[in-house]
Amino acid sequence: MKVNEISISDNFKTQLTKTKLSIVLFVIVYIILFLLAIGLTIASMYGGVMLIVLFPRLITLALGMGLASFGLLIFIFLIKFIFKSHKVDYSNLIEIHRKDEPKLFKMLDELTQQIGTDFPKKVFISSDVNAGVFYNSSFWSMFFPIKKNLQIGLGLVNTTSKEELKAILSHEFGHFSQKSMKTGSYVYNVNQVIFNMLYENQSFEKLAQRWTNTTSYIGVFVVLAFNLIQGIQWILQKFYEIINKNYLALSREMEFHADEIAAHVTGYEPLMNSLLRMELADSAYNSVITFYNERIENGIVSKNIFKEQLFVMNFLAKEDELDIIDGFPKVTLDDLNKYNKSKLNIKDQWASHPSIKDRIEHLKKTNLKSGHNKMSAANQLFSNIVKTQERVTKKMFKDIKTQEKQITLEFDEFKKDFVESYLNNSFSKIYNGYYNDKNPTQIDLSQSYNDGDNYKIEELFSNEKVDLVYTRIALKNDIDTLKLISKKEIKVKTFDYDSVKYKRKDSQKLQEKLIKELEEINHKLKENDLKIYKYFKQKERQRNKNKLVNLYNTFLEFDSEIDAKINVYKDLIHNLQFIHHTIEVNEIKRNFEKIKYLEKKLKRNITELLENNVEMTPSVKNKFELYLSKDWKYIGVQQYFEKNLLMLFDVLDHYIKTLTQVFFIHKKQLLDYQISLL
């Protein structure tokens, strides 16, 4: 059987039919709205002209123009999507050619022939940890064939074998190997049309505002037009939900189908292994990016971010005690779900991709084994991978402006600095991850505890105790989700919990059961935390030291205050959302007046950080002091003061980072001191 002849599943066919029907229904409704809009436009323009002709006065001229604009605005609203096109941002991409990368293009030739699809129009590389097929789309792309481009991320190439990359690219080409896949393109564009009319209205609103500003008579008709448009948007919103839900269900089936195509090309293991490793590869890439973000103000940049990513990926794998085979970490499904203790299973109808677990189950069902046992790096497909990596790295840092001259960090120096930074920002392995997502709890420090010798450190931080921490997190999340189900904010009729099926009406009763379980776990963790304190207090007495109580007090005091401090940040970010919308100047000014009390709280908290001599860079300190120096205005007569707004968001960003860093420092000082007592 040829790859492009793989039959699609019954579920795929069902979702395909549902999607097609929803598109047809939308088209019918849109045509009705469009025809009504044309009729309304003709009628309102005719009425406006006749009003001016029959009663030629200045006031009727204004009223006539207003009446004409009423229908015209609605008509423009319904057709404005035609002039909207989705342009891919090429700024982070570099095009590569056959003559430069013959081995890679040979693989692409083989894949397109095997899968029975067209060769990409262009091939690009980026820095990302993914690959994908993309194209510039517009309303007209539904009617005219458009050749797709292929984008390959070096962050992905760098962390996969040749067979794994081949499997990933087979999956991407697989999306376009069946004629039925074209439906996905239609749905995408229909969704873009509806999305445009629902949410991309900034230019349209500015046009309406200009018309309103000409005369108040026209303004009345503009308001009436917008009221009618809101009714149209309500209809569109319902269609958006229906089409999107069907499209996402189809997308999940398309993923399974593309996975099956990849399995026929390479066997299922290469794609499975790359899916399981993807999260680690992405985490390593982001860790390197974060490393340089913290140093960019000093002009420190990377020479080859991908060489560093590979080092970090394997370093993190060793920290997590993962096996490394042929230079690549072996990640299992159990490793991915190590800290996921949730028993709640809801079919996510709004997810565009199936879960990794579901994809792997479907891949294994193909039973198509790979003939390749030894893994060779996908980097070998490139003629000069180091040169290519350095070129992409240079592009990443090219537009970053710093006060200092850029300094390229040598690889050995990066390794040393990264490991040192990692250790400084993590807790001792003796804790076995107990405190990674948990803080020391409140303890009565006034009492004198003398039974610390009764406990063993291996028991205090055993896997069983760590499981309690993550079971508590899962229970909290499951309870919150069940609350949303009972309030019908998550629209499901049934769900599974611990492999038992429940109806929505049972969610309240299940919540009560889980709340009791959560209380029991909280009690067990509190008991264990008291034992931990007793254990280390006893160790401290044996060493004639006396810092533990003070460190606990400092941490617990900050812990009790940090939520309120973080809420100031959250509330300000939430209340500043209006700046992303087109609204009247007076309303903007009223909104800024409303957040003044939050700014006062923010300034108090920043002042406190400065007075406590919290560690921060001179640059951050200067930004804080500048912000505190006066009351800033963010809107003028008609325009925002962009520099002031940018400063506010910059200050908010540094504020939340500084807060979390101070919290971490207090926690680490306490936990490191405890380890020093051993």
ABEGO torsion letter per residue (X at the ends): XBAAABBBBAAAAAAAAAAAAAAAAAAAAAAAAAAAAAAAAAAAAAAAAAAAAABBBAAAAAAAAAAAAAAAAAAAAAAAAAABBBBBBAAABBBBBAAABAAAAAAAAAAAAAAGBBBBABBBBBABBBBBBBBBBBAAAAABBBBBBBBBBAAAAAABBAAAAAAAAAAAAAAAABAAAAAAAAAAAAAAAAAAAAABAAAAAAAAAAAAAABAAAAAAAAAAAAAAAAAAAAAAAAAAAAAAAAAAAAAAAAAAAAAAAAAAAEAAAAAAAAAAAAAAAAAAAAAAAAAAAAAAAGBBBABAAAAAAAAAAAAAAAAGBBBBGGBBBBBAAAAAAABABABBBBBAABABBBAAAAAAAAAAAGBBBABABBBBAAAABABAAAAAAAAAAAAAAABBBABBBBBBBAAAAAAAAAAAAAAABBBAAAGGAAAABBBBBBBAABBBAAAAABBAAAAABAAAAAAAAAAAAAAAAAAAAAAAAAGABBBABBBBGGBBBBAAAAAAAAAAAAAAAAAAAAAAAAAAAAAAAAAAAAAAAAGBBAAAAAAAAAAAAAAAAAAAAAAAAAAAAAAAAAABBBBAAAAAAAAAAAAAAAAAAAAAAAAAAAAGBBBBAAAAAAAAAAAABBBBABBAABBBAAAAAAAAAAAAAAAAAAAAAAAAAAAAAAAAAAAAX
